[in-house]
Amino acid sequence: MPEIAAKHTDDQLDLPATTLARDVTNLITESLEPHLRNHSIRGYFFGRALAESQGLEPDTDYDTETLYLICALHDIGLSDIACGTQRFEVDGADYAARWLESRGVADPIIDAVWDAIAAHTSRFSDSPVYRRRRAPEIWIAVAGIGTDVAGGPADLPPGYADRVHAAYPRLGGTPALTRAIEEQALAHPEKAPPTTLAGELVRQRHPDLPYTTWDMIVATRGWSD
């Protein structure tokens, strides 16, 4: 099996030390491919670094455990245990909510986790109004995850990306993540409807496959307009 995480002694790369955080780490280690597991954890550290760059203090301006829950579980919809008939983001959000409910987690935390995971590919959190009206852990998580996917070392403090990668190697990084989304969509076409990330990947990479257009959807409706 590929390396999941190297041993490290960097005390600034510690995960939250709660029972719930340890449980979720065990869950994603058992359920996700190593590259997805590492991507999820890197998103947490990158999010914290980005929050710090904006003057936010951990466990004062935002809750580190909630942030970690979002990041750790945001791609659980790409695992076998959460693969349903909805797009992977929503299947993942539903699974995360049920998992947290079974552990007695408070509703406001579950709501934040669900909102963040379901919409993490939508760019909702780019909106300043969305950021103002939603829990800060949502945009911090999405920013960290996005940096790991489409950003780079220059978005982070000097040397920070190298430290995180030493502990949680990329193992294929964004191309591996993209393949995971694509492969799930090809195996389960109902999970890749038009305008979603998975649907767009299928459209771009497999133009020979049938693709439902907006006009096709509208043509099936019962209105005469």
Contacts in CASP RR format, 6 or more apart in sequence:
PFRMAT RR
TARGET T0000
AUTHOR 0000-0000-0000
METHOD contacts of the structure
MODEL  1
MPEIAAKHTDDQLDLPATTLARDVTNLITESLEPHLRNHSIRGYFFGRAL
AESQGLEPDTDYDTETLYLICALHDIGLSDIACGTQRFEVDGADYAARWL
ESRGVADPIIDAVWDAIAAHTSRFSDSPVYRRRRAPEIWIAVAGIGTDVA
GGPADLPPGYADRVHAAYPRLGGTPALTRAIEEQALAHPEKAPPTTLAGE
LVRQRHPDLPYTTWDMIVATRGWSD
1 34 0 8 1.000
2 34 0 8 1.000
2 35 0 8 1.000
2 171 0 8 1.000
3 34 0 8 1.000
3 169 0 8 1.000
3 171 0 8 1.000
4 29 0 8 1.000
4 34 0 8 1.000
4 37 0 8 1.000
4 38 0 8 1.000
5 38 0 8 1.000
5 41 0 8 1.000
5 167 0 8 1.000
5 168 0 8 1.000
5 169 0 8 1.000
6 166 0 8 1.000
6 167 0 8 1.000
6 168 0 8 1.000
6 169 0 8 1.000
8 166 0 8 1.000
8 167 0 8 1.000
10 163 0 8 1.000
10 166 0 8 1.000
10 167 0 8 1.000
12 163 0 8 1.000
13 45 0 8 1.000
13 163 0 8 1.000
13 164 0 8 1.000
13 167 0 8 1.000
15 21 0 8 1.000
15 25 0 8 1.000
15 41 0 8 1.000
15 44 0 8 1.000
15 68 0 8 1.000
16 64 0 8 1.000
16 65 0 8 1.000
16 68 0 8 1.000
18 65 0 8 1.000
20 65 0 8 1.000
20 69 0 8 1.000
20 103 0 8 1.000
20 105 0 8 1.000
21 65 0 8 1.000
21 68 0 8 1.000
21 69 0 8 1.000
21 72 0 8 1.000
23 103 0 8 1.000
24 68 0 8 1.000
24 69 0 8 1.000
24 72 0 8 1.000
24 73 0 8 1.000
25 41 0 8 1.000
25 72 0 8 1.000
27 72 0 8 1.000
27 73 0 8 1.000
27 76 0 8 1.000
27 99 0 8 1.000
28 36 0 8 1.000
28 37 0 8 1.000
28 40 0 8 1.000
28 72 0 8 1.000
28 73 0 8 1.000
28 76 0 8 1.000
29 37 0 8 1.000
31 76 0 8 1.000
31 79 0 8 1.000
31 80 0 8 1.000
31 81 0 8 1.000
31 82 0 8 1.000
32 40 0 8 1.000
32 75 0 8 1.000
32 76 0 8 1.000
32 78 0 8 1.000
32 79 0 8 1.000
33 176 0 8 1.000
33 180 0 8 1.000
34 171 0 8 1.000
35 170 0 8 1.000
35 171 0 8 1.000
35 172 0 8 1.000
35 173 0 8 1.000
35 176 0 8 1.000
35 177 0 8 1.000
35 180 0 8 1.000
36 75 0 8 1.000
36 78 0 8 1.000
36 79 0 8 1.000
36 176 0 8 1.000
36 177 0 8 1.000
36 180 0 8 1.000
38 168 0 8 1.000
38 169 0 8 1.000
38 170 0 8 1.000
38 171 0 8 1.000
39 75 0 8 1.000
39 145 0 8 1.000
39 148 0 8 1.000
39 149 0 8 1.000
39 170 0 8 1.000
39 173 0 8 1.000
39 177 0 8 1.000
40 71 0 8 1.000
40 72 0 8 1.000
40 73 0 8 1.000
40 74 0 8 1.000
40 75 0 8 1.000
40 145 0 8 1.000
41 71 0 8 1.000
41 72 0 8 1.000
41 168 0 8 1.000
42 148 0 8 1.000
42 164 0 8 1.000
42 165 0 8 1.000
42 168 0 8 1.000
42 170 0 8 1.000
43 71 0 8 1.000
43 141 0 8 1.000
43 144 0 8 1.000
43 145 0 8 1.000
43 146 0 8 1.000
43 147 0 8 1.000
43 148 0 8 1.000
44 67 0 8 1.000
44 68 0 8 1.000
44 71 0 8 1.000
44 72 0 8 1.000
44 141 0 8 1.000
44 144 0 8 1.000
45 164 0 8 1.000
45 168 0 8 1.000
46 143 0 8 1.000
46 144 0 8 1.000
46 145 0 8 1.000
46 146 0 8 1.000
46 147 0 8 1.000
46 148 0 8 1.000
46 155 0 8 1.000
46 156 0 8 1.000
46 161 0 8 1.000
46 164 0 8 1.000
47 67 0 8 1.000
47 71 0 8 1.000
47 140 0 8 1.000
47 141 0 8 1.000
47 143 0 8 1.000
47 144 0 8 1.000
47 145 0 8 1.000
47 147 0 8 1.000
48 58 0 8 1.000
48 64 0 8 1.000
48 67 0 8 1.000
48 140 0 8 1.000
49 156 0 8 1.000
49 157 0 8 1.000
49 160 0 8 1.000
50 140 0 8 1.000
50 143 0 8 1.000
50 144 0 8 1.000
50 147 0 8 1.000
50 155 0 8 1.000
50 156 0 8 1.000
51 58 0 8 1.000
51 61 0 8 1.000
51 62 0 8 1.000
51 136 0 8 1.000
51 140 0 8 1.000
51 143 0 8 1.000
52 58 0 8 1.000
53 157 0 8 1.000
55 61 0 8 1.000
56 62 0 8 1.000
56 136 0 8 1.000
56 140 0 8 1.000
58 64 0 8 1.000
61 136 0 8 1.000
62 135 0 8 1.000
62 136 0 8 1.000
62 137 0 8 1.000
62 140 0 8 1.000
63 109 0 8 1.000
63 137 0 8 1.000
66 109 0 8 1.000
66 112 0 8 1.000
66 113 0 8 1.000
66 135 0 8 1.000
66 137 0 8 1.000
67 137 0 8 1.000
67 140 0 8 1.000
67 141 0 8 1.000
69 96 0 8 1.000
69 100 0 8 1.000
69 109 0 8 1.000
69 113 0 8 1.000
70 112 0 8 1.000
70 113 0 8 1.000
70 116 0 8 1.000
70 117 0 8 1.000
70 137 0 8 1.000
70 138 0 8 1.000
70 141 0 8 1.000
71 141 0 8 1.000
71 144 0 8 1.000
71 145 0 8 1.000
73 92 0 8 1.000
73 95 0 8 1.000
73 96 0 8 1.000
73 99 0 8 1.000
73 113 0 8 1.000
73 117 0 8 1.000
74 92 0 8 1.000
74 116 0 8 1.000
74 117 0 8 1.000
74 120 0 8 1.000
74 141 0 8 1.000
74 145 0 8 1.000
75 88 0 8 1.000
75 92 0 8 1.000
75 177 0 8 1.000
75 180 0 8 1.000
76 82 0 8 1.000
76 92 0 8 1.000
76 95 0 8 1.000
76 96 0 8 1.000
76 117 0 8 1.000
77 83 0 8 1.000
77 88 0 8 1.000
77 89 0 8 1.000
77 91 0 8 1.000
77 92 0 8 1.000
77 95 0 8 1.000
78 88 0 8 1.000
78 180 0 8 1.000
78 181 0 8 1.000
78 184 0 8 1.000
81 95 0 8 1.000
82 91 0 8 1.000
82 92 0 8 1.000
82 94 0 8 1.000
82 95 0 8 1.000
83 91 0 8 1.000
83 184 0 8 1.000
83 188 0 8 1.000
83 191 0 8 1.000
84 91 0 8 1.000
84 188 0 8 1.000
84 191 0 8 1.000
85 91 0 8 1.000
85 188 0 8 1.000
85 190 0 8 1.000
85 191 0 8 1.000
86 94 0 8 1.000
86 191 0 8 1.000
87 191 0 8 1.000
87 192 0 8 1.000
87 193 0 8 1.000
87 196 0 8 1.000
87 197 0 8 1.000
87 198 0 8 1.000
88 181 0 8 1.000
88 184 0 8 1.000
88 191 0 8 1.000
88 198 0 8 1.000
89 117 0 8 1.000
89 118 0 8 1.000
89 119 0 8 1.000
89 120 0 8 1.000
89 121 0 8 1.000
89 196 0 8 1.000
89 197 0 8 1.000
90 118 0 8 1.000
91 191 0 8 1.000
92 117 0 8 1.000
92 118 0 8 1.000
93 113 0 8 1.000
93 114 0 8 1.000
93 115 0 8 1.000
93 117 0 8 1.000
93 118 0 8 1.000
94 114 0 8 1.000
96 113 0 8 1.000
96 114 0 8 1.000
96 117 0 8 1.000
97 110 0 8 1.000
97 113 0 8 1.000
97 114 0 8 1.000
100 109 0 8 1.000
100 110 0 8 1.000
100 113 0 8 1.000
101 110 0 8 1.000
108 135 0 8 1.000
112 134 0 8 1.000
112 135 0 8 1.000
112 137 0 8 1.000
112 138 0 8 1.000
115 134 0 8 1.000
115 135 0 8 1.000
115 138 0 8 1.000
116 125 0 8 1.000
116 137 0 8 1.000
116 138 0 8 1.000
116 141 0 8 1.000
116 142 0 8 1.000
119 125 0 8 1.000
119 142 0 8 1.000
120 141 0 8 1.000
120 142 0 8 1.000
120 145 0 8 1.000
121 196 0 8 1.000
121 197 0 8 1.000
124 130 0 8 1.000
125 131 0 8 1.000
125 134 0 8 1.000
125 138 0 8 1.000
125 139 0 8 1.000
125 142 0 8 1.000
125 143 0 8 1.000
130 139 0 8 1.000
131 139 0 8 1.000
147 155 0 8 1.000
147 156 0 8 1.000
148 174 0 8 1.000
149 174 0 8 1.000
149 177 0 8 1.000
150 174 0 8 1.000
152 161 0 8 1.000
153 159 0 8 1.000
153 160 0 8 1.000
153 161 0 8 1.000
153 162 0 8 1.000
178 201 0 8 1.000
181 197 0 8 1.000
181 198 0 8 1.000
181 201 0 8 1.000
182 198 0 8 1.000
182 201 0 8 1.000
182 202 0 8 1.000
182 205 0 8 1.000
184 191 0 8 1.000
184 198 0 8 1.000
185 191 0 8 1.000
185 192 0 8 1.000
185 198 0 8 1.000
185 199 0 8 1.000
185 201 0 8 1.000
185 202 0 8 1.000
186 202 0 8 1.000
186 206 0 8 1.000
189 202 0 8 1.000
191 198 0 8 1.000
192 198 0 8 1.000
192 199 0 8 1.000
192 201 0 8 1.000
192 202 0 8 1.000
193 199 0 8 1.000
193 212 0 8 1.000
194 203 0 8 1.000
194 211 0 8 1.000
194 212 0 8 1.000
194 213 0 8 1.000
194 214 0 8 1.000
194 217 0 8 1.000
199 211 0 8 1.000
202 209 0 8 1.000
202 211 0 8 1.000
203 211 0 8 1.000
END
